[in-house]
């Protein structure tokens, strides 16, 4: 399996050569770490989105209707998917977090297309999961909204067969 250099590990006295130490990971692990970061951001933002639930719910509903019409067009469907998630992140009103999130989503756009292209049911499942997110935001229950986001992202990772990296799995 290909290995990529990530960052020097200060525990190894800052060595930067592959023979001298550092943190190595394979590409799947890197994808899992990015997905974990995305999950943290989206869960936090979903909890905040409930504060603006009337406005956010209207936009999520519009995007869900759009996705319903785009089921036969994977690229358009994923672009709307991206906008759906971006709406939740922007609702947190944190530009630093929104900018960070954009770097994560850009890398995962191709994976989203792959996920729906390799699973016959994935588009239908995404729509069901997005409805659950919308309903969680609409309800005003921040934990329900965050839980729906967590389930959606977990299911997407399962289709991609990426590791699900959580704080508990890392021993934190």
C-alpha positions in Angstrom: 0.0 0.0 0.0 1.4 3.4 -0.9 2.7 5.5 2.1 2.8 9.3 2.3 4.8 11.5 4.5 2.5 13.6 6.7 4.4 15.7 9.3 7.5 15.4 11.4 6.8 13.9 14.8 8.2 15.9 17.7 8.3 12.7 19.7 11.1 11.6 17.4 13.2 14.8 18.0 11.8 16.5 14.8 13.4 14.0 12.4 12.2 14.7 8.9 13.8 11.9 6.9 11.9 8.7 6.3 14.6 6.7 8.1 14.7 9.1 11.0 11.1 9.0 12.2 7.9 10.9 11.6 4.4 10.1 11.1 3.5 7.9 8.1 0.1 6.9 7.0 -1.4 5.3 4.0 -3.9 7.2 1.8 -6.9 5.6 3.3 -5.8 6.7 6.8 -5.3 10.3 5.5 -8.8 10.2 4.0 -10.2 8.9 7.3 -8.5 11.7 9.2 -9.9 14.3 6.8 -13.3 12.8 7.2 -13.0 12.9 11.0 -12.1 16.6 10.8 -15.1 17.2 8.5 -17.3 15.3 10.9 -16.2 17.4 13.9 -16.8 20.6 11.9 -20.2 19.5 10.6 -21.5 18.2 13.9 -20.5 21.5 15.6 -22.1 23.5 12.9 -25.3 21.4 12.9 -25.7 22.2 16.6 -25.4 25.9 15.8 -27.7 25.7 12.7 -30.7 25.0 15.0 -30.4 28.5 16.3 -31.3 29.8 12.8 -33.6 26.8 12.0 -36.3 28.8 10.2 -33.9 30.2 7.7 -31.7 27.1 7.4 -34.6 24.7 7.1 -36.0 26.7 4.1 -32.6 26.4 2.3 -32.1 22.8 3.1 -35.6 22.0 1.8 -34.8 23.8 -1.4 -31.6 21.9 -1.8 -33.3 18.6 -1.1 -35.9 19.3 -3.8 -33.1 20.1 -6.2 -31.3 16.9 -5.4 -34.6 14.9 -5.9 -34.5 16.2 -9.5 -30.8 15.5 -10.0 -30.8 11.8 -9.1 -29.8 10.8 -12.7 -27.0 13.3 -12.8 -24.2 12.4 -10.3 -22.1 15.5 -10.8 -25.1 17.9 -10.3 -26.3 15.8 -7.4 -23.0 16.0 -5.6 -22.7 19.8 -6.3 -26.1 20.2 -4.5 -24.9 17.8 -1.8 -21.9 20.1 -1.3 -24.2 23.1 -1.1 -26.4 21.3 1.4 -23.5 20.7 3.8 -22.1 24.2 3.1 -25.4 25.7 4.2 -25.1 24.0 7.6 -21.5 25.1 8.0 -22.2 28.7 7.1 -25.1 28.8 9.6 -22.5 28.6 12.4 -21.4 32.1 11.3 -17.7 31.2 11.8 -15.7 32.3 8.7 -12.5 30.6 9.9 -14.3 27.3 10.3 -16.1 27.8 7.0 -12.8 28.3 5.2 -11.2 25.3 6.9 -14.3 23.2 5.9 -14.0 24.2 2.3 -10.5 22.7 2.2 -11.9 19.4 3.4 -14.9 19.4 1.1 -12.8 20.2 -2.0 -10.8 17.0 -1.5 -13.9 14.9 -0.8 -16.0 16.0 -3.8 -14.5 13.3 -6.0 -15.1 10.7 -3.3 -18.8 11.7 -3.1 -19.2 11.1 -6.9 -17.4 7.7 -6.4 -19.7 6.8 -3.5 -22.9 7.3 -5.4 -21.4 5.8 -8.6 -20.4 2.6 -6.8 -23.6 2.0 -4.7 -26.9 1.6 -6.4 -28.7 2.7 -3.3 -26.5 5.6 -2.2 -28.4 8.4 -3.8 -31.7 7.3 -2.2 -29.8 6.8 1.1 -28.3 10.3 0.9 -31.7 11.8 0.3 -33.1 10.0 3.4 -30.1 11.0 5.5 -30.4 14.6 4.3 -34.1 14.6 5.3 -33.0 13.4 8.7 -30.5 16.3 9.0 -33.1 18.8 7.8 -35.6 17.4 10.3 -33.1 17.6 13.1 -32.3 21.2 12.3 -36.1 22.0 12.0 -36.8 20.4 15.4 -34.5 22.8 17.2 -32.8 19.8 18.9 -29.1 20.3 18.4 -28.1 16.8 19.4 -30.7 15.3 16.9 -29.2 17.5 14.1 -25.6 16.6 15.0 -26.5 12.9 15.3 -28.1 12.9 11.8 -24.9 14.5 10.4 -22.8 11.9 12.2 -24.8 9.0 10.8 -24.8 10.5 7.3 -21.0 10.9 7.3 -20.5 7.5 8.8 -22.6 5.9 6.1 -20.7 7.7 3.4 -17.4 6.5 4.8 -18.7 3.0 4.9 -19.5 3.1 1.2 -16.0 4.5 0.6 -14.5 1.9 2.9 -12.5 4.6 4.7 -11.6 4.1 8.4 -13.9 5.9 10.8 -11.5 7.8 13.0 -12.9 9.1 16.3 -11.4 10.5 19.4 -12.1 7.3 21.2 -10.3 5.3 18.5 -7.3 7.5 18.8 -7.2 7.0 22.6 -8.2 10.6 23.4 
